[in-house]
Amino acid sequence: MPSTAPSELNTRLARLRQHFAERIVPLWQGPGWNAELALPFEALDTQHQPLPPQRYRAMACARQLYLFSSRIEQPGAAERAAALFRSLQRHFHDAEHGGWFYSIDAEGKPLDRRKDLYTHAFIVFACAHYWGKVREGLVESTLNAALEIVAERFARDDGLYEASLGEDWSDLASGPLQNPQMHLAEAFLQTLAVREDAAVQQALVQLCTALQAHFIEPAHGLMLEKPRGSVDNWFEPGHQFEWFYLLETSSLLNGSPLHASISRAFAYAEQCGVKDSAVLSMLAVDGQVLDPTQRIWAQAEYLRALALQPGSETRLLAQLTAMEERFLHPAGWYECRDGQGSVSRHDMPSTTPYHLATCLEGLQRLE
């Protein structure tokens, strides 16, 4: 971080890193780990006890694979990442139809057998990241298989991707949704970060071109959650900030029409969607608050996006303070607060450390 930055900013950032390393990651090495299935439990309670397992999701497994193959210093992280990669294949891969099931039940049997883009995007993302660390042939072959499935099964003629398909790839008429497209773009970017891949590069550019055409609200440049013109559409400030980070940090996408739109939307998302340092959940295009819930993942996305904004030291300090004082506690973190600021969700999901890890990675550019 530049020497001109306030010392309190340095201190709070260091405390966030320490809390993540000492209070959050160890939860998923100990009480959050189901050793019998070699999978993370879906969530822990405030006493670090697993909530009674109803399901295990492939997406959650993939997010934890990313976590334990990222730049953390925890002993046993490499072994945990290897176990998670094996479990992804062992529990969720559909040997008959290809692709990966959405979830399995508490006994390890397929539960929701549908094939959804969100899950497959995270499998691409995690396998690309993991392969970048270990360079093992089996990991790259899994990455290639996931990319092939996405291209052959989910891709549409308009450059977008179907959100959900049946177990046998039958059409469920789901159409495209914003969030899976965003995480697919993130997965493509991660693939390009670890290898040259002309097909993935082309797919990424086509996807962003299609999103600009079908999902961007023209007045403010907002990324909508459903295609433009859909009934009861909305936008989420957290997703505006997440998109901004992805586009701003990509040499391929920086300067694209989509990047220009999202850059324009940043100020509007801040103005309408951040109140007293709290990132609100859902808003109408006119700025009306539809859901004032404050979620830790959205706070994390706003933090790393602010790190890319010139002259943002004051806002960064406010957001680091809000993260520490409102969302972190000695036993871990608070997942959600309601519109009045009261804790509205007390469990700690296994998927959240992914957002905190990517946030901390983004904040490294301040150093």
Secondary structure, DSSP 8 states (H G I E B T S, - for coil): --TTS-HHHHHHHHHHHHHIIIIIGGGGTTTTEETTTTEE-SEE-TTS-B-----EEHHHHHHHHHHHHSS---TTHHHHHHHHHHHIIIIIB-TTT-SB-SEE-TTS-B-S--EEHHHHHHHHHHHHHHHHHH--HHHHHHHHHHHHHIIIIIB-TTS-B-SEE-TTS-B------HHHHHHHHHHHHHHHHHS--HHHHHHHHHHHHHHHHHTEETTTTEE-SS-TT-TT--B-HHHHHHHHHHHHT-TTTTTSHHHHHHHHHHHHHHHHHEETTEEEEEE-TTS-EEEEEEEHHHHHHHHHHHTTSTT-HHHHHHHHHHIIIIIEETTEE--EE-TTS-EEE--EETTHHHHHHHHHHHHGGG-
